[in-house]
Amino acid sequence: MTTNQSTSTKGLLAGIKVLDLSRILAGPWATQLLADYGATVWKIEKPECGDDTRSWGPPFLELGEEQISAYFLSANRGKYSLAIDISCIEGQSIIRRLVREADILVENFKVNGLKRYGLDYESLKQINPGLIYCSITGFGQDGPMAAAPGYDAMIQATGGLMSITGKPDSEGGEPTKVGVAVTDLMTGMYASTAILAALNHRNSGGSGQHIDLALLDTQVAMLANQAMNYLVSGNPPERKGNGHPNIVPYQTFKCQDGFIMLAVGNDRQFCSTCNVLGILEVSEDTRFTTNANRVIHRTELISILEQRFAENRRDFWLAELSREGVPCGPVNNVAEAMAHEQIQHRNMKIEIAGDNDIQIPLVANPVQFSDVDINYRVPPPKLGEHTEEILRDVLNVDEDELDNLKKSNSIS
């Protein structure tokens, strides 16, 4: 699917303006989502270098004379880039002027990092009382580690996720991080929902407010059933590879030519699985008749199933299990996933035209609304691509002031 503009003429967040002082992933993920929904997002970047992820490659996409990393492309569509030096007085003044026009500000500086520039919430709410100011940090605005920097991998480790990811020690495994920065991504999702909740509150007669969001808090919250398994039992969950702590069989199995993921959710599906595998007697064994018993006797059951799955091809088992209504799927690599007929049907790969009509491949927003299309209006920006345009159109900065700002290196 190639698109620059959807059929809708007005986004769900049309008229909402976001001042994005964040970088890397959690903040940009949140603001990209807001941009997808129609908000105008002004991405403030440091002149000359910009968002750290612009250089996080290879791979890079060639856009004329400029390269943009695939990492940066993943989280910055729909935004207008302004290269402004907030460490100088002139740059700080521009930010304050933009704050007067903004509804939302998102930042991920260290605690009090923006206070020295007069760009903290307490200072900016004096300029715009309705401002929704979202701060994303590693450990939150208070507490013994508030001042410490936080990155996704270390948060996955500290917050318990790595302890339940990977093969168990008995199989030669070790704590393993997830293959994508899930803590950053989930923090971005929490940020966007919190911002929208605060926006609704403000638009219903309330005030603006400061949102304090920590990567570590998010990581603990997203442990979900695993956290509850510990709180209820008092026993820390252990790594089970691709297995499920509460459901059996619910894991990968190796076939003659690849792996499948089997997701048996109830006793009926287990009987159907045994029938397909030609081992119906196993479903009648008292050790395996209920899920609770299967969890207790996990090792014995998995050994039996592994032997049967290894006797035939992946596609054979997938077809037979699907025919019986057993949830299962192939373990695809990313290329296979992007080529999957359902993913293609759902238009999860899009392209947006950049400079010189160079097509930029992107992954679509997965949300589909019944009455409004998501509008992919703006490709991921070049560094400072929109600085002069926004200053002219939004702040009415004239050419003399622009020249002075450029000469002082306040903007680029």
Secondary structure, 3 states (H helix, E strand, C coil): CCCCCCCCCCCCCCCCEEEEECCCCHHHHHHHHHHHCCCEEEEEECCCCCCHHHHCCCCEEEECCEEEEHHHHCCCCCEEEEEECCCCHHHHHHHHHHHHHCCEEEECCCCCCCHHHCCCHHHHHHHCCCCEEEEEECCCCCCCCCCCCCCHHHHHHHCCCHHHCCCCHHHCCCCCCCCCCHHHHHHHHHHHHHHHHHHHHHHCCCCCEEEEEEHHHHHHHCCHHHHHHHHHHCCCCCCCCCCCCCCCCEEEEECCCCEEEEECCCHHHHHHHHHHHCCHHHHHCCCCCCHHHHHHCHHHHHHHHHHHHCCCCHHHHHHHHHHCCCCEEECCCHHHHHHCHHHHHCCCEEEEECHHHCEEEEECCCCCCCCCCCCCCCCCCCCCCCHHHHHHHHHCCCHHHHHHHHHCCCEC
